[in-house]
Amino acid sequence: MHNQKNRAEKRKHLRINKRIPFKLKTDDFDIVAETINLSCIGACCQLNKSIPFMTSLKVAFALPDYDNEKEPKYVTCNGVVVRTEKGSSKANLGTTYNIAIYFNEIEKSEKEKIAYFIEKHTTIP
């Protein structure tokens, strides 16, 4: 518990726990995943395939309910896998993996979309 608190305090960017469909692409495969959490510099997502550490990815996702607009805002960037952990599937979907992705190439405007979305969907007690 103490380590989790220290980890959260060290983070420079706010993170939101929200399930958002994600598309990941490499030269070898395309895969659909779902975020576990999201920040403007990275995401943790769940998928049914392990992706090796330091794999480069093209990332695309839509931010739903963005500024009360009917259409979502789309974000595209490049990322790299910085952590892979075997997960647990509560829905009997077989083996799942939690993959942490660092957005190593992201335009300022894309980062700002994510930051705005997180700010808008974060409730302060």
KATA-V153326 format. One record per residue. N is the residue number from 1. SS is DSSP state (a for helix, b for strand, c for the rest). NEAR is the number of other ideal C-beta (glycine too) atoms within 12 Angstrom. Layout:
# KATA-V153326
<<N,SS,NEAR> <N,SS,NEAR>>
This chain:
# KATA-V153326
<<1,c,7> <2,a,8> <3,a,9> <4,a,10> <5,a,10> <6,a,10> <7,a,11> <8,a,17> <9,a,10> <10,a,11> <11,c,18> <12,c,12> <13,c,23> <14,c,23> <15,c,28> <16,b,27> <17,c,19> <18,c,28> <19,c,19> <20,c,34> <21,b,25> <22,b,37> <23,b,27> <24,b,35> <25,b,23> <26,c,22> <27,c,9> <28,c,13> <29,c,18> <30,b,17> <31,b,28> <32,b,20> <33,b,37> <34,b,30> <35,b,36> <36,b,28> <37,b,31> <38,b,41> <39,b,31> <40,c,31> <41,c,30> <42,b,33> <43,b,45> <44,b,33> <45,b,38> <46,b,36> <47,b,36> <48,c,21> <49,c,26> <50,c,22> <51,c,32> <52,c,18> <53,c,17> <54,c,18> <55,c,29> <56,b,24> <57,b,38> <58,b,26> <59,b,42> <60,b,28> <61,b,36> <62,b,23> <63,b,34> <64,c,23> <65,c,17> <66,c,24> <67,c,16> <68,c,10> <69,c,16> <70,c,9> <71,c,12> <72,c,19> <73,b,26> <74,b,23> <75,b,36> <76,b,26> <77,b,34> <78,b,24> <79,b,38> <80,b,29> <81,b,34> <82,b,24> <83,b,24> <84,b,24> <85,b,21> <86,b,17> <87,c,26> <88,c,14> <89,c,16> <90,c,9> <91,c,11> <92,c,8> <93,c,14> <94,c,14> <95,c,16> <96,c,24> <97,b,31> <98,b,29> <99,b,39> <100,b,33> <101,b,44> <102,b,27> <103,b,35> <104,b,20> <105,b,19> <106,c,29> <107,c,15> <108,a,14> <109,a,16> <110,a,26> <111,a,24> <112,a,18> <113,a,29> <114,a,40> <115,a,28> <116,a,23> <117,a,33> <118,a,30> <119,a,21> <120,a,22> <121,a,24> <122,c,19> <123,c,10> <124,c,7> <125,c,3>>
